[in-house]
Amino acid sequence: MNIKINKISKLRAIILLNFLLITSFLVLFSCGNAPAAVSSVTAPNWVTSIESAYPASEWVAVVGQGNNQPVAESNAMNALARVFRTDVASLTQSSQQFSQIISSSANNRSISFDESQNFSQDVNVSTNVHGLIGVQIDVYRSPDNTVFVCARMNRRESAARYSGMIRENTAIINSLLTSAVPNGTFDAYARLSFAHAIAKVTDNFQNILEVLDPSAAGRRPGYGGADAIRTRMVECASLITIGVAVNTERPADTTLFTRAAGSFFRDLGFRINEQGQGNYVLRVNVRFEELTQSVISCRFFLDAVLENERGTAIFSFTEDDRRAHPNNASEARRLAVQAVENSFKEDKFAGEFDSWLNSFIN
């Protein structure tokens, strides 16, 4: 392995702290930690002239209004998000994936945050909205009860925070890319997958930074962004052929499960051989058992083993569950078959395989 485990662990600690700070700020804001509205006859100058109160050269600032504080806050935050061109859905999804990978890869390792205390102390903000760290809030209620909210970010301070997070994320991405020798192994693919998850979050950070500091467009990370890493992931996966061999009682189910398992791996970029031949072979056994108790149900037993070229099991999976129908055994069995299919595509098998991939980062 080209990089030392303790180096990856330290860098992962920094990345995890970055993510925890983001999510904790989201919780703070959702719990209503914005200041209470201040009422007065004379409106603060940011209500009448945001530019004079917070010059655009120093601040990214917006004003939202509404008939109550929650509505005004929402309008202000949405306006701020539009300024930063923040793709909220993408940021949320990539952050969740990042969190899952961090959690899985850290299961067997104690992570210390000692080396990141300087970063923790530097982030002294009260709110985070739509993935925006460093948002400051003022609230004013006019005599007619209209509520105005000013949401703003200081360009210099916020840019420094985002630059720090990008720099730290880039360090671990580069380390992972260096160690991910494209040799047709799951180890290399897992490292690229982890780097890709971090890069998607970092791309969002970079977009925000470039609004805060337009000159940052000339200082983008050298690895080329998440799309470039995704290309390397696909190239690595294309070196691996996974054979799928399914054993079950009905030919139609054999075809269905073979295609479901193949679809899962194919979406990750791997080559698939449905005749059960490849660098690795996934051997699947599925059994169904009809039960008649208070309701008619069908229990399924799913066992899967991924073997390497030597026939050694490197990943195994077991699931058993049941699906019921009030009075139709065929329908109960159909639901059980569907559950097995979904397990491969997006449910338990998919989740455990992802966790197994993440274990290579330890």
C-alpha positions as CSV (number, residue, x, y, z in Angstrom):
1,M,0.0,0.0,0.0
2,N,1.5,3.3,-1.1
3,I,0.1,5.4,1.8
4,K,0.3,4.8,5.5
5,I,-2.8,3.9,7.4
6,N,-2.2,6.5,10.1
7,K,-2.0,9.2,7.5
8,I,-5.4,8.3,6.0
9,S,-6.9,8.1,9.5
10,K,-5.7,11.6,10.5
11,L,-7.0,13.1,7.2
12,R,-10.3,11.2,7.6
13,A,-10.6,12.7,11.1
14,I,-10.4,16.2,9.6
15,I,-12.9,15.4,6.9
16,L,-15.3,13.9,9.4
17,L,-15.0,17.0,11.6
18,N,-15.8,19.2,8.6
19,F,-19.0,17.1,8.0
20,L,-20.0,17.1,11.6
21,L,-19.7,20.9,11.8
22,I,-21.9,21.2,8.7
23,T,-24.6,19.0,10.1
24,S,-24.5,20.4,13.6
25,F,-25.0,23.9,12.2
26,L,-28.0,22.7,10.2
27,V,-29.5,21.3,13.4
28,L,-28.8,24.6,15.2
29,F,-30.7,26.6,12.5
30,S,-33.6,24.1,12.3
31,C,-34.1,24.4,16.0
32,G,-34.8,28.1,15.7
33,N,-31.5,29.7,16.9
34,A,-32.0,32.8,14.8
35,P,-32.4,35.9,16.9
36,A,-35.8,37.1,17.9
37,A,-37.2,40.0,15.9
38,V,-36.4,43.4,17.2
39,S,-39.4,45.9,16.9
40,S,-38.9,49.7,16.5
41,V,-40.4,52.6,14.6
42,T,-37.2,53.2,12.8
43,A,-36.0,50.4,10.5
44,P,-32.3,49.5,10.5
45,N,-30.5,50.7,7.5
46,W,-30.1,47.2,6.0
47,V,-33.9,47.2,5.5
48,T,-33.8,50.3,3.3
49,S,-30.4,50.0,1.8
50,I,-28.6,46.6,2.1
51,E,-25.6,47.9,0.1
52,S,-24.9,50.8,2.5
53,A,-25.2,48.5,5.5
54,Y,-23.2,45.6,4.1
55,P,-21.2,46.6,1.0
56,A,-21.0,43.9,-1.7
57,S,-17.2,44.2,-1.7
58,E,-17.1,42.8,1.8
59,W,-20.4,40.9,2.2
60,V,-22.8,38.6,0.4
61,A,-26.1,39.9,1.9
62,V,-29.8,39.5,1.2
63,V,-33.0,40.5,2.8
64,G,-36.2,38.4,3.0
65,Q,-39.5,39.4,4.4
66,G,-42.8,37.9,5.4
67,N,-45.8,38.2,7.7
68,N,-44.0,36.2,10.4
69,Q,-40.5,35.3,11.3
70,P,-40.3,31.7,9.9
71,V,-41.6,32.9,6.5
72,A,-39.1,35.8,6.4
73,E,-36.2,33.5,7.4
74,S,-37.1,31.0,4.7
75,N,-37.3,33.7,2.1
76,A,-34.0,35.1,3.1
77,M,-32.2,31.8,3.2
78,N,-33.7,30.8,-0.2
79,A,-32.4,34.1,-1.6
80,L,-29.0,33.5,-0.2
81,A,-28.9,30.0,-1.6
82,R,-29.7,31.4,-5.0
83,V,-26.8,33.8,-4.8
84,F,-24.5,30.9,-4.2
85,R,-26.1,28.7,-6.9
86,T,-26.4,26.0,-4.3
87,D,-27.9,22.8,-5.5
88,V,-29.6,21.8,-2.2
89,A,-30.7,18.3,-3.3
90,S,-27.2,17.5,-4.6
91,L,-25.5,18.8,-1.6
92,T,-27.8,16.9,0.8
93,Q,-27.4,13.6,-1.1
94,S,-23.6,13.8,-1.5
95,S,-23.3,14.8,2.2
96,Q,-25.4,11.8,3.3
97,Q,-23.3,9.4,1.1
98,F,-20.1,11.0,2.5
99,S,-21.4,10.5,6.1
100,Q,-22.3,6.8,5.4
101,I,-18.8,6.1,4.0
102,I,-17.1,7.9,6.9
103,S,-19.2,5.9,9.4
104,S,-18.6,2.6,7.7
105,S,-14.9,3.0,7.3
106,A,-14.5,4.2,10.9
107,N,-16.3,1.4,12.6
108,N,-13.1,-0.3,13.8
109,R,-11.0,2.7,14.4
110,S,-10.9,5.3,17.1
111,I,-10.8,8.7,15.6
112,S,-9.1,11.6,17.4
113,F,-9.9,15.2,16.6
114,D,-6.9,16.6,18.4
115,E,-5.1,17.8,15.2
116,S,-8.3,19.6,14.0
117,Q,-8.8,21.8,17.1
118,N,-7.6,24.9,15.3
119,F,-10.2,24.4,12.6
120,S,-12.9,23.8,15.2
121,Q,-12.1,27.0,17.1
122,D,-12.0,29.0,13.9
123,V,-15.6,28.1,13.0
124,N,-17.4,30.3,15.4
125,V,-20.6,30.8,13.5
126,S,-24.2,30.4,14.7
127,T,-26.0,29.0,11.7
128,N,-25.7,27.0,8.5
129,V,-28.3,27.0,5.8
130,H,-28.4,24.9,2.6
131,G,-24.8,23.9,3.3
132,L,-23.7,27.5,3.8
133,I,-21.3,27.9,6.7
134,G,-20.9,31.3,8.3
135,V,-24.4,32.8,7.9
136,Q,-25.2,35.7,10.2
137,I,-28.8,36.7,10.9
138,D,-30.5,39.9,11.9
139,V,-34.3,40.2,12.3
140,Y,-36.5,43.3,12.4
141,R,-40.3,43.6,12.9
142,S,-41.9,46.8,11.5
143,P,-44.8,48.6,13.1
144,D,-47.2,46.9,10.7
145,N,-45.8,43.5,11.9
146,T,-44.0,42.7,8.7
147,V,-40.8,40.8,9.5
148,F,-37.5,41.5,7.7
149,V,-34.6,39.1,7.9
150,C,-31.0,39.9,6.8
151,A,-28.9,36.9,6.0
152,R,-25.3,37.6,5.2
153,M,-21.8,36.1,5.0
154,N,-18.5,38.0,5.4
155,R,-16.5,37.4,2.2
156,R,-13.1,37.3,3.8
157,E,-13.9,35.2,6.9
158,S,-16.1,32.7,5.1
159,A,-13.7,32.4,2.2
160,A,-11.0,31.5,4.7
161,R,-13.1,28.8,6.2
162,Y,-14.1,27.3,2.9
163,S,-10.5,27.4,1.6
164,G,-9.4,25.5,4.7
165,M,-12.0,22.8,4.2
166,I,-11.2,22.5,0.5
167,R,-7.5,22.2,1.3
168,E,-8.0,19.5,3.9
169,N,-10.4,17.6,1.7
170,T,-8.0,17.8,-1.2
171,A,-5.2,16.3,0.9
172,I,-7.1,13.1,1.5
173,I,-8.4,12.9,-2.0
174,N,-4.9,13.2,-3.4
175,S,-3.7,10.5,-1.0
176,L,-6.5,8.2,-2.0
177,L,-5.9,8.8,-5.7
178,T,-2.2,8.1,-5.3
179,S,-2.8,4.8,-3.5
180,A,-5.6,3.6,-5.9
181,V,-3.4,1.7,-8.4
182,P,-5.8,0.7,-11.2
183,N,-5.0,-3.1,-11.0
184,G,-8.5,-4.5,-11.2
185,T,-9.1,-4.9,-7.5
186,F,-11.9,-3.9,-5.2
187,D,-9.3,-2.2,-3.0
188,A,-8.4,0.3,-5.7
189,Y,-12.1,0.8,-6.6
190,A,-13.0,1.5,-3.0
191,R,-10.4,4.2,-2.6
192,L,-11.6,5.9,-5.8
193,S,-15.2,5.6,-4.6
194,F,-14.3,7.3,-1.2
195,A,-12.4,10.0,-3.0
196,H,-15.4,10.6,-5.3
197,A,-17.8,11.0,-2.4
198,I,-15.5,13.6,-0.8
199,A,-15.0,15.3,-4.1
200,K,-18.7,15.8,-4.6
201,V,-19.0,17.7,-1.3
202,T,-15.8,19.6,-2.1
203,D,-17.1,20.7,-5.5
204,N,-20.0,22.4,-3.7
205,F,-17.5,24.1,-1.3
206,Q,-15.6,25.3,-4.3
207,N,-18.7,26.7,-6.0
208,I,-19.5,28.6,-2.8
209,L,-15.9,29.8,-2.4
210,E,-15.9,31.3,-5.9
211,V,-18.9,33.4,-5.1
212,L,-17.2,34.7,-1.9
213,D,-13.9,35.2,-3.7
214,P,-14.0,35.1,-7.5
215,S,-10.3,34.8,-7.7
216,A,-10.6,31.3,-6.3
217,A,-11.7,30.1,-9.7
218,G,-8.0,30.1,-10.6
219,R,-7.1,27.9,-7.6
220,R,-9.3,24.9,-8.1
221,P,-8.0,21.5,-6.8
222,G,-5.7,19.8,-9.3
223,Y,-7.5,16.5,-9.2
224,G,-10.1,17.9,-11.6
225,G,-13.3,17.6,-9.5
226,A,-15.7,14.8,-8.8
227,D,-16.4,14.1,-12.5
228,A,-12.8,13.4,-13.2
229,I,-12.6,11.0,-10.3
230,R,-15.8,9.3,-11.5
231,T,-14.1,8.7,-14.8
232,R,-11.2,6.9,-13.0
233,M,-13.7,4.9,-11.0
234,V,-15.3,3.6,-14.2
235,E,-11.9,2.8,-15.7
236,C,-11.0,0.9,-12.6
237,A,-14.3,-1.0,-12.5
238,S,-14.0,-1.9,-16.2
239,L,-11.0,-4.1,-15.3
240,I,-13.2,-6.3,-13.1
241,T,-15.6,-8.8,-14.5
242,I,-18.1,-10.2,-12.0
243,G,-19.8,-13.5,-12.8
244,V,-23.3,-14.0,-11.4
245,A,-24.5,-17.5,-10.7
246,V,-27.9,-17.9,-9.2
247,N,-29.5,-21.0,-7.8
248,T,-33.3,-21.0,-7.2
249,E,-36.2,-23.3,-8.0
250,R,-37.9,-21.4,-10.8
251,P,-36.1,-20.5,-14.1
252,A,-38.0,-17.2,-14.3
253,D,-36.7,-16.2,-10.8
254,T,-33.2,-17.2,-11.7
255,T,-33.3,-14.8,-14.7
256,L,-34.8,-12.1,-12.6
257,F,-32.3,-12.3,-9.7
258,T,-29.3,-12.7,-12.1
259,R,-30.4,-9.4,-13.8
260,A,-31.0,-7.7,-10.6
261,A,-27.6,-8.5,-9.1
262,G,-26.0,-7.7,-12.4
263,S,-27.7,-4.4,-12.7
264,F,-26.4,-3.4,-9.2
265,F,-22.8,-4.1,-10.2
266,R,-23.2,-2.7,-13.7
267,D,-24.4,0.6,-12.3
268,L,-21.1,0.8,-10.3
269,G,-19.2,0.3,-13.6
270,F,-18.2,-3.3,-13.3
271,R,-18.5,-5.8,-16.2
272,I,-21.0,-8.6,-15.7
273,N,-21.1,-12.1,-17.0
274,E,-24.4,-13.8,-16.4
275,Q,-23.0,-17.2,-17.1
276,G,-21.1,-17.1,-13.8
277,Q,-17.6,-16.5,-15.1
278,G,-15.3,-13.6,-14.2
279,N,-12.4,-12.3,-12.0
280,Y,-14.9,-12.6,-9.2
281,V,-18.0,-14.7,-9.0
282,L,-21.2,-13.9,-7.0
283,R,-22.9,-17.1,-6.0
284,V,-26.5,-16.7,-5.0
285,N,-28.9,-19.2,-3.5
286,V,-32.6,-18.2,-2.9
287,R,-35.2,-20.4,-1.3
288,F,-38.9,-19.7,-0.7
289,E,-41.2,-21.2,1.9
290,E,-45.0,-20.7,2.0
291,L,-46.5,-20.3,5.5
292,T,-50.2,-20.4,6.4
293,Q,-50.9,-18.9,9.9
294,S,-53.2,-16.0,10.7
295,V,-52.4,-14.7,7.2
296,I,-50.8,-16.3,4.2
297,S,-47.2,-15.5,3.9
298,C,-44.1,-16.5,2.0
299,R,-40.7,-16.5,3.6
300,F,-37.5,-16.1,1.6
301,F,-33.9,-17.1,2.4
302,L,-31.2,-15.2,0.4
303,D,-27.6,-16.2,0.7
304,A,-24.8,-14.7,-1.5
305,V,-21.1,-15.1,-1.5
306,L,-18.6,-13.2,-3.6
307,E,-15.5,-15.3,-4.5
308,N,-12.1,-14.3,-5.8
309,E,-10.2,-16.1,-8.6
310,R,-9.0,-18.7,-6.1
311,G,-12.6,-19.5,-5.0
312,T,-12.1,-17.9,-1.6
313,A,-15.1,-16.0,-0.2
314,I,-14.3,-12.4,0.3
315,F,-17.8,-11.0,0.9
316,S,-20.9,-12.8,2.2
317,F,-24.5,-11.8,2.7
318,T,-27.5,-13.5,4.3
319,E,-31.1,-12.2,4.6
320,D,-34.4,-13.9,5.5
321,D,-37.7,-12.2,5.8
322,R,-41.3,-12.8,4.8
323,R,-44.1,-11.1,2.9
324,A,-47.7,-11.6,3.6
325,H,-51.1,-11.4,1.8
326,P,-54.5,-11.8,3.4
327,N,-55.7,-14.7,1.3
328,N,-53.5,-15.2,-1.8
329,A,-50.4,-17.4,-1.7
330,S,-49.3,-16.5,-5.2
331,E,-49.4,-12.8,-4.3
332,A,-47.4,-13.4,-1.1
333,R,-44.8,-15.3,-3.1
334,R,-44.7,-12.5,-5.7
335,L,-44.1,-9.9,-2.9
336,A,-41.2,-12.1,-1.5
337,V,-39.6,-12.4,-5.0
338,Q,-39.9,-8.6,-5.3
339,A,-38.2,-8.2,-1.9
340,V,-35.2,-10.3,-3.1
341,E,-34.9,-8.3,-6.3
342,N,-35.0,-5.0,-4.4
343,S,-32.4,-6.2,-1.9
344,F,-29.9,-6.4,-4.8
345,K,-30.8,-3.1,-6.3
346,E,-31.2,-0.8,-3.4
347,D,-31.9,-2.5,-0.1
348,K,-29.9,-4.7,2.3
349,F,-27.5,-6.4,-0.1
350,A,-26.7,-3.1,-1.8
351,G,-26.1,-1.5,1.6
352,E,-23.9,-4.2,3.0
353,F,-21.8,-4.4,-0.1
354,D,-21.2,-0.7,0.1
355,S,-20.2,-1.1,3.7
356,W,-17.8,-3.9,2.7
357,L,-16.2,-1.7,0.1
358,N,-15.7,1.1,2.6
359,S,-13.9,-1.3,4.9
360,F,-10.9,-1.2,2.5
361,I,-10.3,2.3,3.7
362,N,-9.4,1.2,7.2
